[in-house]
Amino acid sequence: MTALTLSTAGAATLRADALVVGVAKGVKGPILAPGSEAVDKAFDGKLAAVLATLGATGAEGELTKLPAASGLKAPVVVAVGLGPVPDKEDAYDAEALRRAAGTAARALHGSKKAGFALPAASVEDAAAVAEGALLGAYAFTAYQGGENKLAPKDAKSKDNGPKLPLAEVALLGAKPRDKAYKAAVERALALVEEINRARDLINTPPNDLYPESFAAVATAAGKEHGIKVQVLDEKALVKGGFGGILGVGQGAERGPRLVKLAYTHPKAEKTLALVGKGITYDSGGISLKPAGHNETMKCDMAGAAAVFAAVVSAARLGLKVNVTGWLALAENMPSGNATRPGDVLRMYSGKTVEVLNTDAEGRLVLADALTRASEEKPDAIVDVATLTGAMVLALGNRTFGVMANDDAFRTSVHEIAEEVGEPSWPMPLPADLRKGMDSPTADIANMGERMGGGLVAGLFLKEFVGEGIAWAHLDIAGPAFHEGAPYGYTPKGGTGSAVRTLVRLAERTAAGDLG
């Protein structure tokens, strides 16, 4: 994990591999953002002109490297675009700062230390820069740089292994001795460490991450952070009647698990339950996915990873709210023991479900976990899942859908997501789509109308939420796993989508801001 410090040094005197400054897009060319004053002075006030000569405009995501002027201790200046100049000079959007810091941090992989002289006049700005830089510095290298056993023993390897992420971020322009700044940076560090742990889990190959090993990771984290962890194995799931989780996992050699993580605070007045879909590999089961759709299915546990990271974050931040996480873990594999289309499962709730498509398995494991979470009468439940391709078709790869049984709660979750920089969109649960899941054999089918499939999945889940409990469903199928080129602070692979939303929701709940 990249180190983070609030530096007392000035930009001109900091000894580092690079200095990062912000550049906004002005009408007549790039405009230097606050924080760059000392660097500009070293360039005799001509830094903006030099950048313009090099083709910089200040557009978001743009990055320009240039040799530092003689008055600076760092040898390189990195100018990163912030987008349009804000109405007020010091009112840069937090998400613009996160993305700029992330872009710079990615460009500095392999460096030991960089000073970030981006706008940090407020606590919120400093926190945004810290978050963005730490998220952008992420790299998943656990499976890279192995020894070449075929090379001659006396030969020197030309492979130096993977390029490691930026080792240290020195945040400039903040107030190192101010308690509010210290608290904001400590929060950013704890939060991003858990987001990056979620990313690691998502990126881990399914031969190493499966229900039992995921449960072991959760158990170890619980011991470290004072979280009570309970793991239900196959025998316990059979005894408890968790037909949905068992039905999905029965085709795999490695059995399913239901993991409960419980963080409690002695002064908590509210309880928040989080439920995560944890399909550690999804082949589609007997309804096998077509060629080209299996390669990234290690990411189908991203919802469980987000829930896990959020609970641990709540514990590390000492939030005055009880947060319970439920990880519904299974592998969805085809075999002679696998659930078949046409089979009927008896769920933990007692309802029966006719399985029409075994690739609609996420809703089955979530249904059991939602029912179990409801038994504890939390004030609210939020489930997170890479649930439907239909949601990707509707909202694209960067936005997740928010559904709920309560309009006000849906609005709150959507607003929180937007506040922390996670694009989302409120989606309806049309009652007329429920009829499509009527089954002549069971209480409900796991499939309904093809059109509006993401909403149909939400309606299915709603059936398993306890009466009177506010519930929201986040379908993160689009943003959970990024297959394109990295951008901003978003890496290729697992992104940690929804963690920031869940943690801010927990913070709001602790503060009593959700009623």
VEXLOKOL-404159 format. One line per 5 residues: number of its first residue (from 1); their letters; for each residue x, y, z of C-alpha. Coordinates in nm, 2 decimals. Each point is the difference from the previous one (the first is absolute). Example, Ala and Ser with C-alpha at 12.3 -4.5 7.8 and 13.67 -1.06 7.14 Angstrom:
<pts>
1 = AS = 1.23/-0.45/0.78; 0.14/0.34/-0.07
</pts>
This chain:
<pts>
1 = MTALT = 0.00/0.00/0.00; 0.13/0.34/-0.09; 0.10/0.22/0.30; -0.17/0.33/0.05; 0.14/0.30/0.19
6 = LSTAG = -0.11/0.36/0.06; 0.32/0.17/-0.08; 0.12/0.32/0.17; 0.25/0.07/-0.28; -0.08/0.24/-0.28
11 = AATLR = -0.02/-0.11/-0.36; 0.33/0.17/-0.08; 0.20/-0.17/0.28; -0.16/-0.35/0.00; 0.24/-0.27/-0.10
16 = ADALV = -0.20/-0.24/-0.22; 0.00/-0.17/-0.34; -0.27/0.23/-0.13; -0.23/0.29/0.09; -0.36/-0.01/-0.11
21 = VGVAK = -0.19/0.32/-0.08; -0.35/0.06/-0.13; -0.09/0.18/-0.32; -0.36/0.11/-0.09; -0.14/0.05/-0.35
26 = GVKGP = -0.04/0.38/-0.06; -0.15/0.18/-0.29; 0.34/0.11/-0.13; 0.20/-0.29/0.11; 0.12/-0.19/0.32
31 = ILAPG = -0.04/0.17/0.33; 0.20/-0.11/0.30; -0.20/-0.12/0.30; 0.06/0.11/0.36; 0.29/-0.19/0.15
36 = SEAVD = 0.23/0.05/-0.29; 0.13/0.35/0.10; 0.35/-0.10/0.11; 0.05/-0.22/-0.30; -0.11/0.28/-0.23
41 = KAFDG = 0.24/0.24/0.17; 0.28/-0.24/-0.07; -0.09/0.03/-0.37; 0.00/0.38/0.03; -0.38/0.01/-0.02
46 = KLAAV = 0.00/-0.16/-0.34; -0.11/-0.36/0.09; -0.34/0.04/-0.17; 0.16/0.14/-0.32; 0.25/-0.29/0.00
51 = LATLG = -0.28/-0.25/0.04; -0.20/0.16/-0.28; 0.30/-0.02/-0.22; 0.02/-0.38/0.07; -0.37/-0.03/-0.10
56 = ATGAE = -0.16/-0.01/0.34; -0.35/0.14/0.03; -0.11/-0.10/0.35; -0.26/-0.25/-0.12; -0.10/-0.26/0.25
61 = GELTK = 0.23/-0.31/-0.02; 0.27/0.18/-0.18; 0.35/-0.04/0.13; 0.32/0.18/-0.09; 0.35/-0.08/0.13
66 = LPAAS = 0.29/0.26/-0.02; 0.34/0.05/0.15; -0.01/0.20/0.32; 0.15/0.35/0.01; 0.33/0.05/0.19
71 = GLKAP = -0.17/0.14/0.31; -0.18/-0.33/0.08; 0.15/-0.30/0.18; -0.22/-0.24/-0.19; 0.13/-0.08/-0.35
76 = VVVAV = -0.34/-0.03/-0.17; -0.32/0.19/-0.01; -0.33/-0.18/-0.08; -0.28/0.22/-0.11; -0.34/-0.16/0.01
81 = GLGPV = -0.33/0.13/-0.15; -0.29/0.09/0.23; -0.25/0.09/-0.26; -0.18/0.33/-0.04; 0.09/0.29/0.24
86 = PDKED = -0.26/0.01/0.28; -0.22/0.30/0.06; 0.19/0.07/0.32; 0.38/-0.03/-0.02; 0.03/-0.24/0.30
91 = AYDAE = -0.32/-0.20/-0.06; 0.13/-0.29/-0.19; -0.23/-0.30/-0.02; 0.11/-0.28/0.24; -0.03/-0.26/-0.27
96 = ALRRA = 0.21/0.20/-0.24; 0.27/0.02/0.27; -0.02/-0.38/0.06; 0.03/-0.08/-0.37; 0.29/0.24/-0.05
101 = AGTAA = 0.19/-0.14/0.29; -0.07/-0.35/-0.11; 0.12/0.07/-0.36; 0.32/0.14/0.14; 0.06/-0.28/0.24
106 = RALHG = -0.05/-0.26/-0.28; 0.25/0.19/-0.22; 0.26/-0.02/0.29; 0.00/-0.38/0.05; 0.35/-0.10/0.08
111 = SKKAG = 0.08/0.32/0.18; 0.10/0.02/0.37; -0.16/0.33/0.09; -0.21/0.28/-0.15; -0.12/0.32/0.13
116 = FALPA = -0.37/0.09/-0.08; -0.04/0.38/-0.02; -0.36/-0.02/-0.11; -0.27/0.23/0.16; -0.03/-0.09/0.37
121 = ASVED = -0.12/0.32/0.16; -0.30/-0.19/0.16; -0.01/-0.32/0.19; -0.23/-0.14/-0.27; 0.25/0.08/-0.27
126 = AAAVA = 0.28/-0.16/0.19; -0.20/-0.31/0.06; -0.09/-0.02/-0.37; 0.36/0.03/-0.11; 0.11/-0.26/0.25
131 = EGALL = -0.27/-0.25/-0.11; 0.07/0.05/-0.37; 0.37/-0.03/0.03; -0.02/-0.32/0.22; -0.26/-0.16/-0.23
136 = GAYAF = 0.20/0.09/-0.31; 0.32/-0.14/0.14; -0.16/-0.35/0.02; 0.15/-0.29/-0.19; -0.08/-0.37/0.03
141 = TAYQG = 0.34/-0.18/-0.03; -0.05/-0.31/0.22; 0.04/-0.23/-0.30; 0.27/0.18/-0.19; 0.38/-0.02/0.01
146 = GENKL = 0.04/-0.37/0.06; 0.34/-0.17/-0.02; 0.09/-0.13/-0.35; 0.12/-0.36/0.09; 0.10/-0.06/-0.36
151 = APKDA = 0.26/0.28/-0.01; 0.37/-0.10/0.06; 0.08/0.03/0.37; 0.30/0.23/-0.07; -0.20/0.23/-0.23
156 = KSKDN = -0.12/0.34/0.12; -0.38/0.03/-0.05; -0.10/0.29/-0.22; -0.34/-0.01/0.15; -0.01/0.23/0.30
161 = GPKLP = -0.35/-0.11/0.08; -0.32/0.22/0.00; 0.02/0.38/0.03; -0.10/0.07/0.36; -0.24/0.28/0.08
166 = LAEVA = 0.11/0.34/0.12; 0.14/-0.06/0.35; -0.08/0.32/0.17; -0.24/0.29/-0.05; 0.09/0.32/0.17
171 = LLGAK = -0.30/0.23/0.02; 0.11/0.37/-0.03; -0.19/0.31/0.09; -0.22/-0.16/0.27; 0.03/0.07/0.37
176 = PRDKA = 0.21/-0.28/0.16; -0.07/0.11/0.36; -0.37/0.06/-0.04; -0.21/-0.28/0.16; -0.27/0.02/-0.27
181 = YKAAV = 0.26/-0.05/-0.28; 0.17/-0.29/0.19; -0.34/-0.17/0.05; -0.10/0.04/-0.36; 0.33/-0.15/-0.13
186 = ERALA = -0.01/-0.28/0.25; -0.36/-0.08/-0.12; 0.11/0.01/-0.36; 0.29/-0.24/0.08; -0.22/-0.25/0.18
191 = LVEEI = -0.27/0.01/-0.26; 0.23/-0.04/-0.30; 0.19/-0.28/0.17; -0.33/-0.19/0.02; -0.11/0.09/-0.35
196 = NRARD = 0.33/-0.13/-0.13; -0.04/-0.32/0.20; -0.34/-0.04/-0.17; 0.17/0.06/-0.34; 0.26/-0.27/0.09
201 = LINTP = -0.28/-0.25/0.08; -0.18/0.08/-0.33; 0.33/-0.04/-0.19; 0.10/-0.33/0.17; -0.04/-0.30/-0.24
206 = PNDLY = -0.28/-0.23/0.09; 0.23/-0.29/0.06; 0.13/0.19/0.30; -0.31/0.19/0.11; -0.30/-0.23/0.06
211 = PESFA = -0.27/0.00/0.27; 0.22/-0.16/0.27; 0.30/0.21/-0.06; -0.20/0.32/-0.02; -0.16/-0.09/0.34
216 = AVATA = 0.35/-0.05/0.14; 0.10/0.35/-0.12; -0.31/0.14/0.18; 0.08/-0.19/0.31; 0.35/0.13/0.02
221 = AGKEH = -0.11/0.36/-0.05; -0.26/-0.05/0.27; 0.26/-0.10/0.25; 0.22/0.29/-0.10; -0.27/0.27/0.03
226 = GIKVQ = -0.23/-0.13/0.27; -0.28/-0.12/-0.22; -0.20/-0.31/0.09; 0.01/-0.25/-0.29; -0.23/-0.30/-0.04
231 = VLDEK = 0.05/-0.24/-0.29; -0.27/-0.25/-0.10; 0.14/-0.29/-0.20; -0.20/-0.26/-0.20; -0.12/-0.19/0.30
236 = ALVKG = -0.12/0.31/0.18; -0.16/0.13/-0.32; -0.19/-0.33/-0.04; -0.11/0.00/0.36; -0.11/0.36/-0.03
241 = GFGGI = -0.20/-0.06/-0.33; 0.19/0.24/-0.22; -0.12/-0.15/-0.32; 0.09/0.29/-0.22; 0.37/0.01/0.09
246 = LGVGQ = 0.02/-0.38/0.00; -0.18/-0.03/-0.33; 0.25/0.23/-0.17; 0.30/-0.16/0.15; -0.09/-0.37/-0.03
251 = GAERG = 0.16/-0.04/-0.34; 0.35/0.10/0.12; 0.26/-0.21/0.18; 0.07/0.29/0.24; -0.31/0.06/0.21
256 = PRLVK = -0.18/0.32/0.07; 0.02/0.22/0.32; -0.21/0.27/0.16; 0.22/0.23/0.20; -0.13/0.25/0.26
261 = LAYTH = 0.22/0.29/0.11; -0.13/0.20/0.29; 0.15/0.34/0.10; -0.17/0.15/0.31; 0.06/0.33/0.18
266 = PKAEK = -0.11/0.04/0.36; -0.16/0.34/-0.08; -0.17/-0.10/-0.32; -0.37/0.07/-0.04; -0.05/-0.13/-0.35
271 = TLALV = 0.08/-0.33/-0.17; 0.09/-0.03/-0.37; 0.01/-0.34/-0.17; 0.20/-0.04/-0.32; -0.04/-0.30/-0.23
276 = GKGIT = 0.24/-0.09/-0.27; -0.02/-0.24/-0.29; 0.31/-0.22/0.01; 0.01/-0.23/-0.30; 0.38/-0.07/0.00
281 = YDSGG = -0.03/-0.14/-0.35; -0.31/0.00/-0.22; 0.00/-0.24/-0.30; -0.38/0.04/-0.03; -0.04/-0.36/0.13
286 = ISLKP = -0.21/-0.23/-0.22; -0.11/0.32/-0.19; 0.36/0.04/-0.10; 0.12/0.34/-0.10; 0.10/0.04/-0.37
291 = AGHNE = 0.36/0.03/-0.11; 0.14/0.34/0.08; -0.20/0.05/0.31; 0.18/-0.23/0.25; 0.35/0.17/0.00
296 = TMKCD = -0.08/0.27/0.26; -0.25/-0.19/0.21; 0.24/-0.01/0.30; -0.14/0.35/0.06; -0.35/-0.13/0.08
301 = MAGAA = 0.08/0.02/0.37; 0.06/0.38/-0.02; -0.31/0.07/0.20; 0.12/-0.22/0.29; 0.34/0.17/-0.02
306 = AVFAA = -0.16/0.34/0.03; -0.21/-0.10/0.30; 0.31/-0.16/0.17; 0.20/0.32/-0.06; -0.27/0.22/0.13
311 = VVSAA = -0.05/-0.19/0.32; 0.38/0.00/0.07; 0.01/0.37/-0.09; -0.28/0.08/0.25; 0.20/-0.19/0.27
316 = RLGLK = 0.32/0.18/-0.08; -0.17/0.34/0.00; -0.18/-0.08/0.33; -0.34/0.11/-0.14; -0.28/0.02/0.26
321 = VNVTG = -0.23/-0.24/-0.19; -0.04/-0.37/0.00; 0.09/-0.14/-0.34; -0.06/-0.36/-0.09; 0.13/-0.15/-0.32
326 = WLALA = -0.13/-0.32/-0.17; 0.22/-0.16/-0.26; -0.19/-0.26/-0.21; 0.28/-0.20/-0.15; -0.02/-0.28/-0.26
331 = ENMPS = 0.15/-0.12/-0.32; -0.25/-0.05/-0.29; 0.12/-0.30/-0.19; -0.15/-0.27/-0.23; 0.03/-0.36/0.11
336 = GNATR = -0.21/-0.31/0.05; -0.10/0.15/0.34; -0.09/0.35/-0.13; -0.34/0.15/0.02; -0.19/-0.04/-0.33
341 = PGDVL = -0.24/0.24/-0.17; -0.34/-0.12/0.12; 0.12/-0.09/0.35; -0.19/0.15/0.30; 0.20/0.13/0.30
346 = RMYSG = -0.15/0.06/0.34; 0.16/0.32/0.13; 0.09/0.10/0.35; -0.32/0.21/0.02; -0.21/-0.31/-0.07
351 = KTVEV = -0.10/0.12/-0.35; 0.06/-0.23/-0.30; 0.18/0.12/-0.31; -0.02/-0.16/-0.34; 0.35/0.03/-0.16
356 = LNTDA = -0.06/0.08/-0.37; 0.36/0.12/-0.06; 0.29/-0.11/0.22; 0.20/0.31/-0.12; -0.25/0.21/0.20
361 = EGRLV = 0.17/-0.13/0.31; 0.10/0.32/0.18; -0.36/0.08/0.10; -0.03/-0.35/0.15; 0.29/0.04/0.24
366 = LADAL = -0.09/0.35/0.08; -0.36/-0.10/0.08; 0.11/-0.23/0.28; 0.24/0.26/0.14; -0.27/0.27/-0.02
371 = TRASE = -0.24/-0.21/0.19; 0.26/-0.09/0.27; 0.10/0.37/0.03; -0.36/0.10/0.04; -0.04/-0.23/0.30
376 = EKPDA = 0.22/0.23/0.20; -0.23/0.30/-0.07; 0.26/0.25/-0.11; -0.11/0.36/-0.07; 0.10/-0.04/-0.37
381 = IVDVA = 0.14/-0.26/-0.24; 0.21/0.07/-0.30; 0.11/-0.29/-0.24; 0.28/0.04/-0.25; 0.03/-0.23/-0.30
386 = TLTGA = 0.14/-0.04/-0.35; -0.34/-0.12/-0.08; -0.12/0.06/-0.35; 0.14/0.07/-0.35; -0.32/0.19/-0.06
391 = MVLAL = 0.11/0.27/0.24; 0.32/0.04/-0.20; -0.21/0.04/-0.32; -0.21/0.26/0.18; 0.27/0.20/0.17
396 = GNRTF = 0.33/-0.09/-0.15; 0.33/-0.10/0.16; 0.05/0.28/0.25; -0.34/0.05/0.17; -0.18/-0.23/0.24
401 = GVMAN = -0.37/-0.03/0.04; -0.18/0.07/0.33; -0.34/-0.16/0.08; -0.19/0.00/0.32; -0.32/-0.07/0.18
406 = DDAFR = -0.01/0.36/0.13; 0.03/0.30/-0.22; 0.16/0.22/0.26; 0.27/-0.26/0.08; 0.07/-0.05/-0.37
411 = TSVHE = 0.05/0.37/-0.03; 0.23/0.02/0.30; 0.22/-0.29/-0.13; 0.02/0.16/-0.35; 0.09/0.34/0.14
416 = IAEEV = 0.27/-0.16/0.22; 0.15/-0.19/-0.29; 0.02/0.32/-0.21; 0.15/0.19/0.29; 0.29/-0.25/0.04
421 = GEPSW = 0.07/-0.02/-0.37; -0.17/-0.32/-0.09; -0.24/0.05/-0.30; -0.34/-0.16/0.06; -0.36/0.04/-0.12
426 = PMPLP = -0.33/-0.06/0.18; -0.20/-0.28/-0.17; -0.37/-0.10/0.05; -0.15/-0.33/0.10; -0.31/-0.01/-0.22
431 = ADLRK = -0.27/-0.22/0.15; -0.11/-0.13/-0.34; 0.33/-0.18/-0.05; -0.07/-0.22/0.30; -0.26/-0.21/-0.19
436 = GMDSP = 0.27/-0.13/-0.24; 0.15/-0.19/0.29; -0.31/-0.20/0.08; 0.06/-0.37/-0.01; -0.25/-0.28/-0.04
441 = TADIA = 0.22/-0.22/0.21; 0.15/0.21/0.28; -0.07/0.33/0.19; 0.22/0.19/-0.24; 0.24/-0.05/-0.29
446 = NMGER = 0.35/0.14/-0.01; -0.06/0.15/-0.35; -0.27/0.23/-0.14; -0.03/0.23/-0.30; 0.32/0.05/-0.20
451 = MGGGL = -0.06/0.37/-0.05; 0.08/0.18/0.33; 0.19/-0.30/0.12; 0.20/0.21/0.26; -0.33/0.12/0.15
456 = VAGLF = -0.14/-0.35/0.00; 0.30/-0.11/0.20; -0.07/0.28/0.25; -0.37/-0.10/0.03; 0.11/-0.36/0.07
461 = LKEFV = 0.23/0.12/0.29; -0.27/0.22/0.14; -0.21/-0.31/0.07; 0.26/-0.12/0.26; 0.04/0.33/0.20
466 = GEGIA = -0.17/0.01/0.34; -0.31/0.20/0.03; 0.05/0.36/0.12; 0.37/0.01/-0.07; 0.14/0.26/-0.23
471 = WAHLD = 0.20/-0.17/-0.28; 0.21/0.10/-0.29; 0.16/-0.21/-0.28; 0.31/0.11/-0.18; 0.07/-0.17/-0.33
476 = IAGPA = 0.37/0.06/-0.06; 0.03/-0.23/-0.30; 0.14/0.29/-0.21; 0.26/0.18/0.21; 0.12/-0.30/0.22
481 = FHEGA = 0.26/-0.12/-0.25; 0.17/0.22/-0.25; 0.13/-0.17/-0.32; 0.12/0.31/-0.18; 0.30/0.23/0.04
486 = PYGYT = 0.04/0.15/0.35; -0.13/0.35/0.05; 0.01/0.24/0.29; 0.03/-0.21/0.31; -0.17/-0.30/-0.16
491 = PKGGT = 0.23/-0.29/-0.08; -0.04/-0.28/-0.24; -0.18/-0.29/0.18; -0.18/0.02/0.33; -0.10/0.36/0.10
496 = GSAVR = -0.15/-0.03/0.35; -0.33/0.15/-0.12; -0.26/0.09/0.27; 0.24/-0.02/0.29; 0.01/0.38/0.04
501 = TLVRL = -0.38/0.02/-0.03; -0.05/-0.26/0.27; 0.25/0.16/0.24; -0.15/0.35/-0.05; -0.34/-0.16/0.06
506 = AERTA = 0.12/-0.14/0.33; 0.15/0.33/0.10; -0.33/0.18/-0.08; -0.19/-0.27/0.19; 0.23/0.05/0.30
511 = AGDLG = -0.06/0.37/-0.01; -0.38/-0.04/-0.01; -0.02/0.16/-0.34; -0.22/-0.26/-0.15; -0.29/0.03/0.24
</pts>
